[in-house]
Amino acid sequence: MKQKQLLEHFVSLAKKLGLRIVQGKGDFYGGSCILKQDKVIVLNKLKPIEQRLRVLAREFADIDLTGVYIVPVLREYINEKGMDLFEMGQAEKP
């Protein structure tokens, strides 16, 4: 599956879960934060799409997605990439 399609699936999943994905420019890696009691995932538009997808996978891997329908290829990506980052100790590092 193409990376842009994966990104679109992440955006759809975020909407389904009531999360916002914000893309901005700056000197930051990306991740999640709470803004006025709403969970927001921030992505750096200046970073390659591969890095933005890894940030999304890491953030969604940290959410209980039990009982939520997710396109199978996206669930597989979250399980592989999201957990890889935690196991490698890179969840907090750029």
Secondary structure, DSSP 8 states (H G I E B T S, - for coil): --HHHHHHHHHHHHHHHT-EEEEE-SS--EEEEEETTEEEEEEETTS-HHHHHHHHHHHHHTS--TT----HHHHHHIIIIIHHHHHTT-SS--
